[in-house]
Amino acid sequence: MEHDPAFTLRDVLAMGFEAQCVTRDGARYFWRRTFGIKVDMRSGKATLLTDPAVLPDVTWFPTGLGLKQLEAEAAEREAGLRT
């Protein structure tokens, strides 16, 4: 069984791929380049986020799209090395 790679918040912000995390209180965060969303699972309230300073410094995981973005970036780097 293969697990999705884990990243720090700093990695997510620097690399710009789409990622998600869940905090201890159950809030779910999604971030993509310059915006994101926080979903408070207790209240059901969703909040649009535009300031990365409000993102939690926890372990982040790429979404399905984020994995594709990372794979494409790795393929570009590898192709550049072969040329």
SEMI-923051 format. One record per residue: x negated, y negated, z negated of N, C-alpha, C in turn; residue in one letter; residue number from 1. Coordinates in steps of 0.2 Angstrom, whole numbers, plus 5000, padded with zeros to 4 digits. Example, Ala and Ser with C-alpha at 12.3 -4.5 7.8 and 13.67 -1.06 7.14 Angstrom:
<nodes>
(node (4934; 5028; 4961); (4938; 5022; 4961); (4934; 5016; 4961); 'a'; 1)
(node (4936; 5011; 4965); (4932; 5005; 4964); (4936; 5000; 4961); 's'; 2)
</nodes>
This chain:
<nodes>
(node (4996; 5006; 5000); (5000; 5000; 5000); (4996; 4994; 5000); 'm'; 1)
(node (4997; 4989; 5005); (4993; 4983; 5005); (4996; 4977; 5002); 'e'; 2)
(node (4992; 4973; 4998); (4995; 4968; 4995); (4993; 4961; 4999); 'h'; 3)
(node (4998; 4956; 4998); (4996; 4950; 5001); (4991; 4947; 4998); 'd'; 4)
(node (4986; 4943; 5001); (4981; 4940; 4998); (4983; 4934; 4993); 'p'; 5)
(node (4980; 4933; 4988); (4981; 4927; 4983); (4977; 4922; 4984); 'a'; 6)
(node (4979; 4916; 4983); (4975; 4909; 4984); (4977; 4905; 4978); 'f'; 7)
(node (4972; 4900; 4977); (4973; 4895; 4973); (4977; 4889; 4976); 't'; 8)
(node (4979; 4885; 4972); (4983; 4879; 4975); (4978; 4875; 4979); 'l'; 9)
(node (4972; 4874; 4977); (4967; 4871; 4980); (4966; 4874; 4987); 'r'; 10)
(node (4966; 4880; 4988); (4965; 4884; 4994); (4971; 4882; 4999); 'd'; 11)
(node (4977; 4882; 4996); (4983; 4881; 5000); (4983; 4874; 5003); 'v'; 12)
(node (4981; 4869; 4999); (4981; 4862; 5001); (4976; 4861; 5006); 'l'; 13)
(node (4970; 4864; 5005); (4964; 4863; 5010); (4965; 4866; 5016); 'a'; 14)
(node (4968; 4872; 5016); (4969; 4876; 5022); (4975; 4875; 5026); 'm'; 15)
(node (4980; 4872; 5023); (4986; 4870; 5026); (4991; 4875; 5028); 'g'; 16)
(node (4991; 4881; 5026); (4995; 4887; 5028); (5001; 4887; 5023); 'f'; 17)
(node (5007; 4890; 5026); (5013; 4890; 5022); (5012; 4895; 5016); 'e'; 18)
(node (5014; 4893; 5010); (5013; 4897; 5004); (5019; 4896; 4999); 'a'; 19)
(node (5019; 4901; 4995); (5024; 4901; 4989); (5021; 4903; 4983); 'q'; 20)
(node (5025; 4902; 4977); (5023; 4904; 4971); (5029; 4904; 4966); 'c'; 21)
(node (5028; 4907; 4961); (5034; 4907; 4956); (5030; 4906; 4949); 'v'; 22)
(node (5033; 4901; 4945); (5030; 4899; 4939); (5033; 4903; 4933); 't'; 23)
(node (5030; 4903; 4927); (5033; 4907; 4922); (5040; 4906; 4920); 'r'; 24)
(node (5043; 4900; 4921); (5050; 4898; 4920); (5054; 4901; 4926); 'd'; 25)
(node (5051; 4904; 4931); (5055; 4907; 4936); (5056; 4902; 4942); 'g'; 26)
(node (5054; 4896; 4941); (5055; 4891; 4947); (5051; 4894; 4953); 'a'; 27)
(node (5053; 4893; 4959); (5050; 4895; 4965); (5048; 4889; 4969); 'r'; 28)
(node (5042; 4889; 4971); (5039; 4884; 4975); (5037; 4886; 4982); 'y'; 29)
(node (5038; 4882; 4987); (5036; 4883; 4994); (5033; 4877; 4996); 'f'; 30)
(node (5027; 4878; 5000); (5023; 4872; 5002); (5021; 4873; 5009); 'w'; 31)
(node (5022; 4868; 5014); (5019; 4869; 5020); (5016; 4862; 5022); 'r'; 32)
(node (5010; 4862; 5023); (5005; 4856; 5025); (5007; 4850; 5021); 'r'; 33)
(node (5012; 4846; 5022); (5013; 4840; 5018); (5020; 4839; 5015); 't'; 34)
(node (5024; 4845; 5014); (5030; 4845; 5011); (5032; 4852; 5008); 'f'; 35)
(node (5037; 4852; 5004); (5039; 4858; 5001); (5045; 4858; 4997); 'g'; 36)
(node (5047; 4863; 4994); (5053; 4863; 4990); (5052; 4867; 4983); 'i'; 37)
(node (5055; 4865; 4978); (5055; 4868; 4972); (5062; 4870; 4971); 'k'; 38)
(node (5063; 4877; 4969); (5070; 4879; 4967); (5070; 4881; 4960); 'v'; 39)
(node (5074; 4878; 4956); (5075; 4880; 4949); (5080; 4886; 4949); 'd'; 40)
(node (5078; 4892; 4948); (5082; 4897; 4948); (5088; 4897; 4942); 'm'; 41)
(node (5086; 4894; 4937); (5091; 4894; 4932); (5097; 4889; 4933); 'r'; 42)
(node (5096; 4883; 4936); (5101; 4879; 4938); (5103; 4879; 4945); 's'; 43)
(node (5099; 4882; 4949); (5101; 4883; 4956); (5099; 4876; 4960); 'g'; 44)
(node (5096; 4872; 4957); (5094; 4865; 4960); (5088; 4866; 4964); 'k'; 45)
(node (5088; 4863; 4970); (5083; 4863; 4975); (5080; 4856; 4975); 'a'; 46)
(node (5074; 4855; 4975); (5071; 4848; 4975); (5066; 4848; 4981); 't'; 47)
(node (5066; 4843; 4986); (5061; 4842; 4991); (5055; 4839; 4988); 'l'; 48)
(node (5049; 4841; 4990); (5043; 4839; 4987); (5039; 4836; 4993); 'l'; 49)
(node (5036; 4830; 4991); (5031; 4827; 4996); (5025; 4825; 4993); 't'; 50)
(node (5024; 4826; 4987); (5018; 4824; 4983); (5015; 4831; 4981); 'd'; 51)
(node (5009; 4833; 4983); (5006; 4839; 4981); (5004; 4839; 4974); 'p'; 52)
(node (5003; 4833; 4971); (5001; 4832; 4964); (5006; 4836; 4959); 'a'; 53)
(node (5012; 4837; 4961); (5018; 4840; 4957); (5018; 4847; 4958); 'v'; 54)
(node (5013; 4850; 4962); (5013; 4857; 4963); (5010; 4861; 4957); 'l'; 55)
(node (5012; 4867; 4955); (5009; 4870; 4949); (5002; 4873; 4951); 'p'; 56)
(node (4998; 4873; 4947); (4991; 4876; 4948); (4991; 4883; 4946); 'd'; 57)
(node (4994; 4887; 4950); (4995; 4894; 4948); (4993; 4898; 4955); 'v'; 58)
(node (4994; 4905; 4955); (4992; 4909; 4960); (4997; 4908; 4966); 't'; 59)
(node (4995; 4907; 4972); (5000; 4906; 4978); (4999; 4912; 4982); 'w'; 60)
(node (5004; 4913; 4986); (5004; 4919; 4991); (5006; 4916; 4998); 'f'; 61)
(node (5003; 4918; 5003); (5006; 4916; 5010); (5013; 4919; 5011); 'p'; 62)
(node (5017; 4915; 5014); (5023; 4917; 5017); (5022; 4921; 5023); 't'; 63)
(node (5027; 4924; 5026); (5026; 4928; 5033); (5023; 4923; 5038); 'g'; 64)
(node (5025; 4917; 5038); (5022; 4912; 5043); (5015; 4911; 5041); 'l'; 65)
(node (5014; 4910; 5034); (5008; 4908; 5032); (5002; 4914; 5034); 'g'; 66)
(node (5004; 4920; 5033); (5000; 4925; 5035); (4998; 4925; 5042); 'l'; 67)
(node (5003; 4923; 5047); (5002; 4923; 5054); (4997; 4917; 5055); 'k'; 68)
(node (4998; 4911; 5051); (4993; 4906; 5052); (4986; 4907; 5050); 'q'; 69)
(node (4986; 4911; 5045); (4979; 4913; 5043); (4976; 4918; 5048); 'l'; 70)
(node (4980; 4923; 5050); (4977; 4927; 5055); (4975; 4924; 5062); 'e'; 71)
(node (4979; 4919; 5064); (4977; 4915; 5070); (4971; 4911; 5069); 'a'; 72)
(node (4970; 4908; 5063); (4964; 4904; 5061); (4958; 4909; 5061); 'e'; 73)
(node (4959; 4915; 5058); (4953; 4920; 5058); (4951; 4922; 5065); 'a'; 74)
(node (4956; 4923; 5069); (4955; 4925; 5076); (4951; 4920; 5080); 'a'; 75)
(node (4953; 4913; 5079); (4950; 4908; 5082); (4942; 4907; 5080); 'e'; 76)
(node (4941; 4908; 5073); (4934; 4908; 5071); (4930; 4914; 5074); 'r'; 77)
(node (4933; 4920; 5074); (4930; 4925; 5077); (4928; 4924; 5084); 'e'; 78)
(node (4933; 4922; 5088); (4932; 4921; 5095); (4926; 4915; 5096); 'a'; 79)
(node (4926; 4910; 5092); (4921; 4905; 5092); (4914; 4908; 5091); 'g'; 80)
(node (4914; 4913; 5087); (4907; 4916; 5085); (4905; 4921; 5091); 'l'; 81)
(node (4909; 4923; 5094); (4908; 4928; 5100); (4905; 4924; 5106); 'r'; 82)
(node (4907; 4918; 5107); (4906; 4914; 5113); (4899; 4912; 5113); 't'; 83)
</nodes>
